[in-house]
């Protein structure tokens, strides 16, 4: 989640929390002249008829709560899309690296066949098989086809 979006979400959550927070205590009293006073601090000692007034904040606006929920959902959806794109790019880079390795291996194999006077294979038996002449040309052609196939577009 990028920093700007995180800031927006946290600021919105703080605003909702403040809207639902309870107000401080409020005191109401009447002084000797008959004036009504409201204060968050207790009245002076001379006043004996102070009442504690219970002040409730208004309930949160349902549309604001819904808007906040939608904001959080959109931020989460954007983050998920960004993560998906990053994962796809990483996978694509890994696939490209794998193809590049296969291409390099095919080129090395072709170079070895081009420099060799004969090719020796063991196969499944203990006796090696030697290829020269036309068979060596076939090995070279197959290796060239592999290079063309694996290195196309790189």
Residue pairs with C-beta under 8 A, 6 or more apart in sequence:
1 9
1 75
1 79
5 75
5 78
5 79
8 71
8 75
9 71
9 72
9 75
12 68
12 71
12 72
13 68
16 60
16 64
16 65
16 68
19 57
19 60
19 61
19 64
20 57
20 59
20 60
21 57
22 56
22 57
23 55
23 56
23 57
24 40
25 40
25 52
25 53
26 38
26 39
26 40
26 52
26 53
26 55
27 38
27 39
27 40
27 41
27 42
27 43
27 50
27 51
27 52
27 53
28 36
28 37
28 38
28 50
28 51
28 52
28 53
29 36
29 37
29 43
29 47
29 49
29 50
29 51
30 36
30 37
30 47
30 49
31 37
31 47
32 46
37 43
38 53
42 50
43 50
99 150
99 154
100 154
102 150
103 147
103 150
103 151
103 154
106 143
106 146
106 147
106 150
106 151
107 147
107 151
109 143
109 146
110 140
110 143
110 144
110 146
110 147
113 119
113 136
113 139
113 140
113 143
114 140
116 136
117 132
117 136
118 130
118 131
118 132
118 136
119 130
119 131
119 132
119 135
119 136
119 139
120 128
120 129
120 130
120 131
121 128
121 129
121 131
122 128
122 129
123 129
131 139
